[in-house]
């Protein structure tokens, strides 16, 4: 087995080189979006994991995918291709999931909130996250992404400059989302269900974990691939 990823390789670089690695990192609850600059060895240590086991799994999956050409190199894909993937995979997911999950969170808080005091915080944190994400999606789809696509076809510096001005703001919004997700996980004790949890309670926790996993991959594609590519374009002009 060829070793491609080493203990010093940054988590964000791993997923940039090999997007399917996100499956392994999500399985081990390793942050590769907001914590993308952290060496994998440090992330493994923070989670009290077996370093050899995680690295072997990453390298094995890479070898399997490389031999079957399953991996997409997002560093080389066109901007419209990457943006279309982000929208159809992650934005569509959020637009469908956030309203549905809001109903579960509200129902569970209403029914179990008196006995489970943490549910008040879950309710407020989730709805804050929902509000921020909905604003974020609109901003990207209405202003940021069209500018990038226009730049791809016209190479107009004004389009690139307009996008670069928003990157810091978008990254701050990603950081805020990551913080809210971490707070949700802490408050719920890693989404540990109370004894006798009902179906809706169980589904709420499963959906929150699914949301976290999707957002990690979503933020990674923007923070570690799309934005750096645009910044590199500017430095080459």
Backbone torsions as a table, in degrees:
resi	resn	phi	psi	omega
1	UNK	NA	126.2	178.9
2	UNK	-72.2	132.7	177.8
3	UNK	-93.8	114.4	-178.4
4	UNK	-105.5	-33.4	-177.7
5	UNK	-109.8	132.6	-177.9
6	UNK	-119.4	170.9	-176.2
7	UNK	-62.3	-23.3	-180.0
8	UNK	-89.5	-8.7	-179.3
9	UNK	-67.6	133.9	-179.6
10	UNK	-73.9	145.9	-176.8
11	UNK	-60.1	-40.4	178.9
12	UNK	-64.2	-37.4	178.9
13	UNK	-67.1	-34.0	179.2
14	UNK	-61.7	-48.5	-177.3
15	UNK	-73.9	-28.5	175.9
16	UNK	-65.2	-44.9	179.4
17	UNK	-70.9	-35.1	-172.9
18	UNK	-142.8	88.4	-175.0
19	UNK	-53.4	-33.6	-178.5
20	UNK	-66.9	-13.6	176.7
21	UNK	-63.4	-21.0	178.9
22	UNK	-58.4	-30.7	179.0
23	UNK	-62.0	-43.4	-179.8
24	UNK	-69.2	-46.4	-178.0
25	UNK	-63.9	-37.4	177.2
26	UNK	-66.5	-37.8	178.6
27	UNK	-59.2	-38.6	-179.3
28	UNK	-92.9	5.4	179.7
29	UNK	58.7	40.8	177.1
30	UNK	-97.0	125.5	-178.1
31	UNK	-77.2	118.9	179.2
32	UNK	-115.5	3.8	179.1
33	UNK	-101.8	-76.7	179.4
34	UNK	-67.9	-27.6	177.1
35	UNK	-100.6	27.8	-173.6
36	UNK	-66.0	-17.1	179.8
37	UNK	-89.8	2.4	-177.8
38	UNK	-86.8	130.4	174.9
39	UNK	-57.7	144.9	-176.7
40	UNK	-59.3	-33.3	-179.6
41	UNK	-63.2	-38.5	179.3
42	UNK	-70.0	-40.7	178.6
43	UNK	-62.9	-40.1	178.6
44	UNK	-64.4	-43.0	179.6
45	UNK	-63.7	-41.7	179.8
46	UNK	-60.7	-32.7	-178.7
47	UNK	-93.2	2.5	179.9
48	UNK	57.7	48.3	-177.7
49	UNK	-107.0	170.2	176.9
50	UNK	-87.3	114.8	-174.5
51	UNK	-61.8	-45.5	-178.4
52	UNK	-62.1	-41.6	-179.3
53	UNK	-61.8	-47.2	-177.6
54	UNK	-65.7	-46.4	-179.0
55	UNK	-64.2	-40.3	178.2
56	UNK	-62.8	-40.3	-179.6
57	UNK	-65.8	-42.0	178.8
58	UNK	-63.3	-46.8	-177.9
59	UNK	-69.2	-34.9	178.0
60	UNK	-66.0	-44.8	-179.9
61	UNK	-63.8	-38.2	178.6
62	UNK	-63.4	-44.6	-179.2
63	UNK	-61.3	-42.1	179.8
64	UNK	-64.9	-45.7	-177.5
65	UNK	-69.7	-38.1	-178.5
66	UNK	-63.3	-38.5	-178.3
67	UNK	-69.7	-23.0	-179.2
68	UNK	-109.2	7.1	176.6
69	UNK	56.3	40.2	-178.6
70	UNK	-85.5	-18.6	-172.8
71	UNK	-83.5	139.9	176.3
72	UNK	-103.4	131.1	178.2
73	UNK	-90.1	97.5	-177.1
74	UNK	-71.4	-15.3	176.3
75	UNK	-69.2	-24.3	-176.3
76	UNK	-108.2	-15.0	179.6
77	UNK	-64.8	151.4	178.4
78	UNK	-65.6	156.9	177.8
79	UNK	-59.2	-45.1	178.1
80	UNK	-59.6	-37.2	179.5
81	UNK	-65.4	-46.5	179.8
82	UNK	-65.0	-45.4	-179.2
83	UNK	-65.0	-41.4	177.7
84	UNK	-60.7	-38.9	178.2
85	UNK	-65.0	-44.5	179.9
86	UNK	-60.2	-43.8	-178.0
87	UNK	-69.7	-51.2	-174.3
88	UNK	-72.5	-25.9	-179.5
89	UNK	-93.4	-49.0	-171.3
90	UNK	-100.9	-43.1	179.0
91	UNK	-66.9	-43.2	178.0
92	UNK	-60.8	-42.8	178.4
93	UNK	-58.5	-47.5	-178.3
94	UNK	-65.0	-42.4	-179.8
95	UNK	-63.5	-29.1	177.8
96	UNK	-85.3	-38.1	-171.0
97	UNK	-83.3	-40.2	-175.0
98	UNK	-58.6	-47.0	178.1
99	UNK	-64.3	-39.4	179.4
100	UNK	-64.3	-45.2	-178.6
101	UNK	-67.5	-33.3	178.0
102	UNK	-59.6	-38.0	178.6
103	UNK	-65.4	-42.4	179.2
104	UNK	-64.2	-46.7	-177.8
105	UNK	-61.6	-43.3	-179.7
106	UNK	-66.2	-43.3	-178.9
107	UNK	-64.8	-44.9	-178.8
108	UNK	-65.4	-40.6	178.4
109	UNK	-63.6	-42.2	-178.7
110	UNK	-65.0	-40.3	-175.1
111	UNK	-83.1	-39.6	-171.3
112	UNK	-113.8	0.3	-173.7
113	UNK	-60.2	-32.3	-178.6
114	UNK	-67.6	-35.0	-178.3
115	UNK	-90.9	-30.8	-177.5
116	UNK	-112.4	93.0	-172.5
117	UNK	-63.9	-26.3	-179.3
118	UNK	-67.5	-19.1	-177.3
119	UNK	-66.7	-25.3	175.4
120	UNK	-63.6	-43.6	178.5
121	UNK	-68.3	-39.1	177.3
122	UNK	-59.0	-44.9	-179.8
123	UNK	-59.0	-49.8	-176.1
124	UNK	-70.6	-41.4	179.8
125	UNK	-64.6	-43.8	-179.1
126	UNK	-63.3	-45.7	-177.1
127	UNK	-68.9	-29.3	172.8
128	UNK	-66.6	-44.0	177.7
129	UNK	-61.3	-44.8	180.0
130	UNK	-58.8	-46.9	-179.2
131	UNK	-61.9	-44.9	-179.1
132	UNK	-65.0	-41.6	-178.3
133	UNK	-68.0	-40.3	179.7
134	UNK	-62.2	-41.7	175.5
135	UNK	-63.4	-42.3	-178.1
136	UNK	-61.8	-44.3	-179.1
137	UNK	-63.9	-42.9	179.3
138	UNK	-62.9	-44.7	-179.9
139	UNK	-59.0	-44.0	-179.0
140	UNK	-68.1	-46.3	-174.3
141	UNK	-73.7	-31.8	-176.3
142	UNK	-89.8	-28.2	-173.2
143	UNK	-125.6	-52.5	-170.8
144	UNK	-71.5	-54.7	-176.1
145	UNK	-63.2	-42.0	176.8
146	UNK	-59.0	-37.3	177.7
147	UNK	-63.3	-40.3	-179.5
148	UNK	-66.7	-43.9	-179.9
149	UNK	-65.1	-39.8	176.5
150	UNK	-62.9	-38.9	179.2
151	UNK	-64.4	-39.3	179.9
152	UNK	-57.6	-39.7	-176.2
153	UNK	-87.9	-34.1	-174.6
154	UNK	-100.1	-23.2	-173.7
155	UNK	57.6	28.3	179.7
156	UNK	-75.7	124.2	-177.7
157	UNK	-61.5	-30.9	179.9
158	UNK	-62.4	-37.0	179.0
159	UNK	-68.1	-41.3	179.3
160	UNK	-65.9	-44.7	-179.3
161	UNK	-62.2	-39.5	179.3
162	UNK	-62.2	-38.0	179.4
163	UNK	-71.6	-43.1	-177.9
164	UNK	-60.3	-32.9	-180.0
165	UNK	-65.8	-23.3	-176.7
166	UNK	-95.2	-13.0	-172.6
167	UNK	-60.8	-45.9	-179.1
168	UNK	-59.7	-42.0	178.6
169	UNK	-63.8	-42.8	179.7
170	UNK	-65.6	-39.7	178.5
171	UNK	-65.8	-36.7	176.0
172	UNK	-63.0	-39.3	178.4
173	UNK	-66.8	-37.3	175.2
174	UNK	-63.0	-42.1	179.7
175	UNK	-62.1	-41.5	178.6
176	UNK	-62.8	-43.2	178.3
177	UNK	-62.2	-42.5	179.0
178	UNK	-62.2	-39.4	178.8
179	UNK	-64.9	-43.4	179.0
180	UNK	-63.6	-39.2	178.0
181	UNK	-63.8	-41.3	179.1
182	UNK	-65.9	-39.0	178.3
183	UNK	-65.2	-40.0	177.1
184	UNK	-61.8	-42.0	-179.2
185	UNK	-67.7	-38.7	179.4
186	UNK	-67.0	-46.0	-177.3
187	UNK	-63.0	-34.2	-178.1
188	UNK	-92.7	7.2	-178.8
189	UNK	54.5	56.1	-177.8
190	UNK	59.3	37.5	177.6
191	UNK	58.7	45.0	175.7
192	UNK	-82.4	120.3	-177.8
193	UNK	-75.3	140.5	174.1
194	UNK	-70.0	158.3	179.8
195	UNK	-60.6	133.6	177.9
196	UNK	76.0	20.8	-179.0
197	UNK	-59.5	137.9	-179.2
198	UNK	-75.0	173.5	-177.7
199	UNK	-61.5	-42.6	-178.8
200	UNK	-65.8	-40.3	177.3
201	UNK	-60.2	-47.6	-179.8
202	UNK	-62.1	-44.8	-179.0
203	UNK	-65.1	-37.1	178.2
204	UNK	-59.8	-46.6	-179.8
205	UNK	-66.1	-39.6	178.2
206	UNK	-63.3	-42.2	-179.3
207	UNK	-68.1	-36.5	177.9
208	UNK	-65.8	-38.6	177.5
209	UNK	-69.3	-37.2	176.8
210	UNK	-64.4	-41.4	177.3
211	UNK	-61.2	-44.8	179.0
212	UNK	-58.9	-47.0	-178.7
213	UNK	-62.4	-43.4	-179.8
214	UNK	-65.9	-41.0	-179.4
215	UNK	-66.2	-36.9	177.7
216	UNK	-58.7	-46.3	-179.4
217	UNK	-68.9	-40.0	179.3
218	UNK	-59.6	-51.8	-178.6
219	UNK	-64.5	-37.4	178.0
220	UNK	-58.3	-45.8	-177.8
221	UNK	-60.6	-32.7	-179.3
222	UNK	-87.1	-50.9	-176.6
223	UNK	-66.6	-40.0	-171.1
224	UNK	-102.5	-9.8	-178.7
225	UNK	-127.0	-62.8	-174.1
226	UNK	-62.5	-52.4	-176.2
227	UNK	-65.8	-45.9	177.5
228	UNK	-60.1	-35.3	177.8
229	UNK	-62.9	-42.0	179.3
230	UNK	-66.4	-40.6	178.8
231	UNK	-65.5	-35.5	176.4
232	UNK	-67.1	-38.2	176.5
233	UNK	-57.3	-44.1	-177.7
234	UNK	-64.7	-39.2	-179.2
235	UNK	-70.5	-21.0	-179.8
236	UNK	-87.7	-13.7	-176.5
237	UNK	-70.3	NA	NA
